[in-house]
Amino acid sequence: MKILAILLIIIGAIGLLLSTMMFGDIGIAAAVGSVGALLSGIGFILVDKKLKILINN
C-alpha cells in the first residue's frame, strides 16, 4: 500500500507540473486530476500508518 501511495504522489506531482504547460480547459482538468492523485497518495500513507499502529497493538 505504501508503494501505491508513493507512486500516486509522484504521478500527481508530475501531472501538476505538466498541467501548467497545457492551455485552457485541458490544463485545468489535468491539474484537478493531479491534485486528486496527490490527495489519494497522502491518504494512503496516513491509512498505512494507522493500520500499522492498529496491527501492532
PyMOL CGO cylinders between C-alpha atoms (Angstrom):
from pymol import cmd
from pymol.cgo import CYLINDER

trace = [
    CYLINDER, 0.00, 0.00, 0.00, 2.93, 2.30, 0.69, 0.3, 1, 1, 1, 1, 1, 1,
    CYLINDER, 2.93, 2.30, 0.69, 4.31, 1.73, -2.82, 0.3, 1, 1, 1, 1, 1, 1,
    CYLINDER, 4.31, 1.73, -2.82, 0.96, 2.72, -4.32, 0.3, 1, 1, 1, 1, 1, 1,
    CYLINDER, 0.96, 2.72, -4.32, 0.88, 5.87, -2.19, 0.3, 1, 1, 1, 1, 1, 1,
    CYLINDER, 0.88, 5.87, -2.19, 4.38, 6.89, -3.28, 0.3, 1, 1, 1, 1, 1, 1,
    CYLINDER, 4.38, 6.89, -3.28, 3.54, 6.26, -6.94, 0.3, 1, 1, 1, 1, 1, 1,
    CYLINDER, 3.54, 6.26, -6.94, 0.37, 8.34, -6.66, 0.3, 1, 1, 1, 1, 1, 1,
    CYLINDER, 0.37, 8.34, -6.66, 2.30, 11.23, -5.11, 0.3, 1, 1, 1, 1, 1, 1,
    CYLINDER, 2.30, 11.23, -5.11, 4.97, 11.09, -7.82, 0.3, 1, 1, 1, 1, 1, 1,
    CYLINDER, 4.97, 11.09, -7.82, 2.40, 10.92, -10.62, 0.3, 1, 1, 1, 1, 1, 1,
    CYLINDER, 2.40, 10.92, -10.62, 0.40, 13.74, -9.03, 0.3, 1, 1, 1, 1, 1, 1,
    CYLINDER, 0.40, 13.74, -9.03, 3.44, 15.98, -8.75, 0.3, 1, 1, 1, 1, 1, 1,
    CYLINDER, 3.44, 15.98, -8.75, 4.48, 15.33, -12.34, 0.3, 1, 1, 1, 1, 1, 1,
    CYLINDER, 4.48, 15.33, -12.34, 0.92, 15.89, -13.54, 0.3, 1, 1, 1, 1, 1, 1,
    CYLINDER, 0.92, 15.89, -13.54, 0.69, 19.17, -11.68, 0.3, 1, 1, 1, 1, 1, 1,
    CYLINDER, 0.69, 19.17, -11.68, 3.89, 20.40, -13.31, 0.3, 1, 1, 1, 1, 1, 1,
    CYLINDER, 3.89, 20.40, -13.31, 2.76, 19.28, -16.76, 0.3, 1, 1, 1, 1, 1, 1,
    CYLINDER, 2.76, 19.28, -16.76, -0.68, 20.85, -16.35, 0.3, 1, 1, 1, 1, 1, 1,
    CYLINDER, -0.68, 20.85, -16.35, 0.95, 24.28, -16.19, 0.3, 1, 1, 1, 1, 1, 1,
    CYLINDER, 0.95, 24.28, -16.19, 2.14, 23.79, -19.78, 0.3, 1, 1, 1, 1, 1, 1,
    CYLINDER, 2.14, 23.79, -19.78, -1.34, 22.95, -21.10, 0.3, 1, 1, 1, 1, 1, 1,
    CYLINDER, -1.34, 22.95, -21.10, -3.81, 25.51, -22.42, 0.3, 1, 1, 1, 1, 1, 1,
    CYLINDER, -3.81, 25.51, -22.42, -7.41, 26.13, -21.42, 0.3, 1, 1, 1, 1, 1, 1,
    CYLINDER, -7.41, 26.13, -21.42, -9.76, 23.54, -20.05, 0.3, 1, 1, 1, 1, 1, 1,
    CYLINDER, -9.76, 23.54, -20.05, -7.35, 20.67, -20.58, 0.3, 1, 1, 1, 1, 1, 1,
    CYLINDER, -7.35, 20.67, -20.58, -4.83, 22.26, -18.22, 0.3, 1, 1, 1, 1, 1, 1,
    CYLINDER, -4.83, 22.26, -18.22, -7.48, 22.77, -15.55, 0.3, 1, 1, 1, 1, 1, 1,
    CYLINDER, -7.48, 22.77, -15.55, -8.67, 19.17, -15.91, 0.3, 1, 1, 1, 1, 1, 1,
    CYLINDER, -8.67, 19.17, -15.91, -5.10, 17.87, -15.66, 0.3, 1, 1, 1, 1, 1, 1,
    CYLINDER, -5.10, 17.87, -15.66, -4.48, 19.99, -12.56, 0.3, 1, 1, 1, 1, 1, 1,
    CYLINDER, -4.48, 19.99, -12.56, -7.65, 18.70, -10.89, 0.3, 1, 1, 1, 1, 1, 1,
    CYLINDER, -7.65, 18.70, -10.89, -6.70, 15.10, -11.69, 0.3, 1, 1, 1, 1, 1, 1,
    CYLINDER, -6.70, 15.10, -11.69, -3.18, 15.54, -10.38, 0.3, 1, 1, 1, 1, 1, 1,
    CYLINDER, -3.18, 15.54, -10.38, -4.40, 17.15, -7.16, 0.3, 1, 1, 1, 1, 1, 1,
    CYLINDER, -4.40, 17.15, -7.16, -6.73, 14.16, -6.76, 0.3, 1, 1, 1, 1, 1, 1,
    CYLINDER, -6.73, 14.16, -6.76, -3.77, 11.81, -7.17, 0.3, 1, 1, 1, 1, 1, 1,
    CYLINDER, -3.77, 11.81, -7.17, -1.76, 13.77, -4.62, 0.3, 1, 1, 1, 1, 1, 1,
    CYLINDER, -1.76, 13.77, -4.62, -4.57, 13.69, -2.08, 0.3, 1, 1, 1, 1, 1, 1,
    CYLINDER, -4.57, 13.69, -2.08, -5.12, 9.97, -2.64, 0.3, 1, 1, 1, 1, 1, 1,
    CYLINDER, -5.12, 9.97, -2.64, -1.43, 9.29, -2.14, 0.3, 1, 1, 1, 1, 1, 1,
    CYLINDER, -1.43, 9.29, -2.14, -1.36, 11.28, 1.08, 0.3, 1, 1, 1, 1, 1, 1,
    CYLINDER, -1.36, 11.28, 1.08, -4.50, 9.48, 2.26, 0.3, 1, 1, 1, 1, 1, 1,
    CYLINDER, -4.50, 9.48, 2.26, -2.97, 6.08, 1.54, 0.3, 1, 1, 1, 1, 1, 1,
    CYLINDER, -2.97, 6.08, 1.54, 0.13, 6.99, 3.55, 0.3, 1, 1, 1, 1, 1, 1,
    CYLINDER, 0.13, 6.99, 3.55, -1.99, 8.13, 6.51, 0.3, 1, 1, 1, 1, 1, 1,
    CYLINDER, -1.99, 8.13, 6.51, -4.09, 4.96, 6.39, 0.3, 1, 1, 1, 1, 1, 1,
    CYLINDER, -4.09, 4.96, 6.39, -0.95, 2.83, 6.18, 0.3, 1, 1, 1, 1, 1, 1,
    CYLINDER, -0.95, 2.83, 6.18, 0.44, 4.46, 9.33, 0.3, 1, 1, 1, 1, 1, 1,
    CYLINDER, 0.44, 4.46, 9.33, -2.84, 3.99, 11.20, 0.3, 1, 1, 1, 1, 1, 1,
    CYLINDER, -2.84, 3.99, 11.20, -3.10, 0.34, 10.15, 0.3, 1, 1, 1, 1, 1, 1,
    CYLINDER, -3.10, 0.34, 10.15, 0.44, -0.36, 11.35, 0.3, 1, 1, 1, 1, 1, 1,
    CYLINDER, 0.44, -0.36, 11.35, -0.45, 1.13, 14.75, 0.3, 1, 1, 1, 1, 1, 1,
    CYLINDER, -0.45, 1.13, 14.75, -3.63, -0.97, 14.96, 0.3, 1, 1, 1, 1, 1, 1,
    CYLINDER, -3.63, -0.97, 14.96, -1.88, -4.18, 13.94, 0.3, 1, 1, 1, 1, 1, 1,
    CYLINDER, -1.88, -4.18, 13.94, 0.95, -3.73, 16.44, 0.3, 1, 1, 1, 1, 1, 1,
    CYLINDER, 0.95, -3.73, 16.44, -1.45, -3.24, 19.37, 0.3, 1, 1, 1, 1, 1, 1,
]
cmd.load_cgo(trace, "trace")
